[in-house]
Amino acid sequence: MAIGSTLSVGLIGLKAFIVQVQAFISPGLPYFSIIGLPDASLSEARERVKSACQATGFGWPQTRVTVNMSPAAMPKRGSSHDLAIAASVLCAAGAIGHDCLEDTIVLGEVNLDGSVLPIHGLLPIMLHAEERGVRKMIVPHRNLDEASMVDGLDVVGVRHVGELIELMGGDATYTIPDTPVTDETTTDQSPTSHPNDCGDMNEVLGQEHAKWALQVAAAGGHNLIMTGPPGSGKTMLASRMPGIMCPLNEAEQLEVASIRSLCGILPQYGITDMPPFEAPHHTASTAALVGGGSGIAVPGAITRAHRGILFLDEAPEFSARALQTLREPLESGYVAISRAKGTTYYPARFQLIMAANPCPCGYAYGNGERCTCREKDRIKYFSRLSGPILDRIDIQIEVPPVERINPGTVPSGESSHAIRLRVMVARQTARERFREFGWVCNAQATGTWLRANTSTKAIELVNHALASERLSLRGADRAMRLAWTLSDLSGKTSPGPEEMMQGISMRTRLT
């Protein structure tokens, strides 16, 4: 008997690989098996595919049906292969032509009534197909909006397995449900109707020093922590950070969109040049931050914050273990999650913004007369923000309470647009300076380059801070990066003693 064959695509993290799906109908007792290292969810496809094919009028073979998914060494997971399995069986049985699915990727989850449901992760799959030279794809009809984001591919949307049979020249009898099934599989829903609207910086009353520090952080790609009493505007300031950052370029937009596609939240955002903003609750587990799950690990908050901001409000309330897991991604720009079925690598090049109260009650500022905390409680409160974590925070500032508000509704201060323009100029300066190294901001500059290109007078100030133990060696490098960012914002070609002193002071507020 003939072998029915088609193509699908598997995902391990964001890494896609072509899967060849072959079906063979052989004599024997009725049995349907799927081989090629499928997981539990893929093994369940047997019942879904069998019922969906019968819903088109197709007579399921009363013999042995074997479906192989190669390469057999690569783990396959999820329900996105359902439609490809169905197509290969239909091809093997002669319901559709044997050559009509050649060099065609087929993706989609099937329901028992034959309807085709949308899948997650279509965007990275399509980008991989484009790289491999595969031009023809059959996807769920409800994924067509996402599919339109990639040009150069011949994409056809189907709503029912019967439509696939007719598309390939076969005959089918089917009924498409009038009411489409709502996709409720997304676990990360945005609380706002416009997730890309982050607000304007001029809506924040006062706090000019904090706004300036955020501007420096955006211009140089630096991490930042704000300490201040409740209600001083820390969360409001952090949420407006994406509005003053450089817009994402085309490649970065596709990176962010691919991650959101894998998480199933791309329809909420679309492809936008606004950097992502993730703000997990302080009760978030380590797996929620880094990523996890059985089998193949799924992305966590730090991956969803790739090319954007990870904001930890009430940072000392996070578990110490969760905070410590941020140390490696902050340095490397990626996270490696190892499970029994393999190691998954996810990008995690984000800026970390943290906010904290000065003490558990929040009122240990000024003369501290309103504070009711004991000294050991204050020490315990900040002990979770360990030295290695704080050493990776470039900018440490205090956000005092606002003492006066002005009447009227006219926004005060600079707009996010005006700040963003200065940030873009500073970023462009740094990008041209580091062109031969491939760096895009001062935060990526190595210590070797900084020591070789920073003036002797500025380095003397760093040495003095090292001798007095105000800075570690890592802190010295970060202080020099800050100084270069400050010089870019002021239009200078290199930092002098003034910028270096300012960079050191911004590093050592809390230590």
Secondary structure, DSSP 4 states (H G I P E B T S, - for coil): --EEEEEEEEEETTEEEEEEEEEEEESSSSEEEEESSB-HHHHTHHHHHHHHHHTTT----SSEEEEEEESTTS-B-SSTTHHHHHHHHHHHTTSS-SSTTTTEEE--EE-TTSBEEP-S-HHHHHHHHHHHT--EEEEEGGGHHHHTTS-S-EEEEESBHHHHHHHTT--------SSPPP--------SSS-TT----GGGS-S-HHHHHHHHHHHHHT--EEEE--TTSSHHHHHHTGGGGSPPP-HHHHHHHHHHHHHHT-HHHH-S-SSPPEE---TT--HHHHHEE-SSSPEE-HHHHTTTSEEEETTGGGS-HHHHHTTHHHHHHSEEEEEETTEEEEEE---EEEEEE-SSSSS--STT-TT----HHHHHHHHHTS-HHHHHT-SEEEE-PPP----SSSS--S--HHHHHHHHHHHHHHHHHHTGGGT--SGGG--HHHHHHHS-HHHHHHHHHHHHTTSS-HHHHHHHHHHHHHHHHHTT-SS--HHHHHHHHHHH-S--
